[in-house]
Amino acid sequence: MATIENEGVVSPAKFKAEMRSMPDEQLIGQDLVQQGAIHAVSYLLRHGCNETAAGEMLASLRENSRLIREEARRRGKPTLFAEDQTVFS
């Protein structure tokens, strides 16, 4: 199963080098992840970054992830993550 590592800030040069060796599907996945993160952080900055707002967003995202894993199992497809990759519950 996959995990998300928290390595801090990756240098642009290192990230660019990693992208050059990525298969197309992984590059598309990276774009989706980055855009989701950009949207989430910009939402919090616009509407107030507080525990209530972040908690509501996290709960919604976790439920959506659960539903995605459920649908993948129904289709007989593997999922990337056996559980949510959280550092805060």
C-alpha positions as a Markdown table, in Angstrom:
| # | Residue | x | y | z |
|---|---|---|---|---|
| 1 | Met | 0.0 | 0.0 | 0.0 |
| 2 | Ala | 1.1 | 3.6 | -0.6 |
| 3 | Thr | 1.9 | 6.1 | 2.1 |
| 4 | Ile | 2.4 | 9.8 | 2.0 |
| 5 | Glu | 5.7 | 10.9 | 3.6 |
| 6 | Asn | 6.1 | 14.3 | 5.2 |
| 7 | Glu | 9.5 | 15.3 | 4.1 |
| 8 | Gly | 9.0 | 19.0 | 4.4 |
| 9 | Val | 9.6 | 21.3 | 1.5 |
| 10 | Val | 11.1 | 19.6 | -1.5 |
| 11 | Ser | 13.4 | 21.8 | -3.6 |
| 12 | Pro | 12.0 | 22.7 | -7.0 |
| 13 | Ala | 15.0 | 21.2 | -8.7 |
| 14 | Lys | 14.5 | 17.8 | -6.9 |
| 15 | Phe | 10.8 | 17.9 | -7.7 |
| 16 | Lys | 11.4 | 18.7 | -11.3 |
| 17 | Ala | 13.9 | 15.8 | -11.6 |
| 18 | Glu | 11.4 | 13.4 | -10.0 |
| 19 | Met | 8.7 | 14.5 | -12.5 |
| 20 | Arg | 10.9 | 13.8 | -15.5 |
| 21 | Ser | 11.0 | 10.1 | -14.5 |
| 22 | Met | 7.3 | 9.8 | -13.7 |
| 23 | Pro | 5.0 | 7.8 | -15.9 |
| 24 | Asp | 2.1 | 9.8 | -17.5 |
| 25 | Glu | -0.5 | 8.4 | -15.1 |
| 26 | Gln | 1.6 | 9.4 | -12.0 |
| 27 | Leu | 2.2 | 12.9 | -13.4 |
| 28 | Ile | -1.6 | 13.3 | -13.8 |
| 29 | Gly | -2.1 | 12.0 | -10.3 |
| 30 | Gln | 0.4 | 14.5 | -9.0 |
| 31 | Asp | -1.4 | 17.3 | -10.7 |
| 32 | Leu | -4.7 | 16.2 | -9.1 |
| 33 | Val | -3.1 | 16.1 | -5.7 |
| 34 | Gln | -1.4 | 19.5 | -6.0 |
| 35 | Gln | -4.6 | 21.2 | -7.3 |
| 36 | Gly | -6.6 | 19.6 | -4.4 |
| 37 | Ala | -4.1 | 20.9 | -1.9 |
| 38 | Ile | -4.0 | 24.4 | -3.5 |
| 39 | His | -7.8 | 24.5 | -3.4 |
| 40 | Ala | -8.0 | 23.4 | 0.3 |
| 41 | Val | -5.4 | 25.8 | 1.5 |
| 42 | Ser | -6.8 | 28.8 | -0.5 |
| 43 | Tyr | -10.3 | 28.0 | 0.9 |
| 44 | Leu | -9.0 | 28.1 | 4.5 |
| 45 | Leu | -7.1 | 31.3 | 3.8 |
| 46 | Arg | -10.2 | 33.0 | 2.4 |
| 47 | His | -12.8 | 31.7 | 4.9 |
| 48 | Gly | -10.7 | 31.5 | 8.0 |
| 49 | Cys | -8.2 | 28.9 | 9.0 |
| 50 | Asn | -9.6 | 27.6 | 12.2 |
| 51 | Glu | -10.1 | 24.2 | 13.7 |
| 52 | Thr | -13.8 | 24.1 | 13.0 |
| 53 | Ala | -13.4 | 24.9 | 9.3 |
| 54 | Ala | -10.4 | 22.5 | 8.9 |
| 55 | Gly | -12.2 | 19.8 | 10.9 |
| 56 | Glu | -15.3 | 20.0 | 8.6 |
| 57 | Met | -13.2 | 19.9 | 5.5 |
| 58 | Leu | -11.2 | 16.9 | 6.9 |
| 59 | Ala | -14.4 | 15.0 | 7.8 |
| 60 | Ser | -15.8 | 15.6 | 4.3 |
| 61 | Leu | -12.6 | 14.5 | 2.6 |
| 62 | Arg | -12.3 | 11.4 | 4.8 |
| 63 | Glu | -15.9 | 10.3 | 4.0 |
| 64 | Asn | -15.3 | 10.8 | 0.3 |
| 65 | Ser | -12.1 | 8.8 | 0.5 |
| 66 | Arg | -14.0 | 6.0 | 2.3 |
| 67 | Leu | -16.6 | 6.0 | -0.5 |
| 68 | Ile | -13.8 | 5.9 | -3.1 |
| 69 | Arg | -12.2 | 2.9 | -1.4 |
| 70 | Glu | -15.6 | 1.2 | -1.1 |
| 71 | Glu | -16.3 | 1.7 | -4.8 |
| 72 | Ala | -12.9 | 0.5 | -5.8 |
| 73 | Arg | -13.4 | -2.7 | -3.8 |
| 74 | Arg | -16.9 | -3.1 | -5.4 |
| 75 | Arg | -15.2 | -3.0 | -8.8 |
| 76 | Gly | -12.5 | -5.4 | -7.7 |
| 77 | Lys | -9.8 | -2.7 | -8.1 |
| 78 | Pro | -6.9 | -2.1 | -5.8 |
| 79 | Thr | -6.8 | 1.1 | -3.7 |
| 80 | Leu | -3.6 | 3.1 | -3.1 |
| 81 | Phe | -4.3 | 3.6 | 0.6 |
| 82 | Ala | -5.6 | 1.2 | 3.1 |
| 83 | Glu | -6.4 | 4.1 | 5.4 |
| 84 | Asp | -6.4 | 7.8 | 5.5 |
| 85 | Gln | -3.0 | 9.5 | 5.6 |
| 86 | Thr | -3.6 | 11.9 | 8.5 |
| 87 | Val | -1.3 | 13.6 | 11.0 |
| 88 | Phe | -4.3 | 15.0 | 12.8 |
| 89 | Ser | -7.5 | 13.2 | 13.6 |
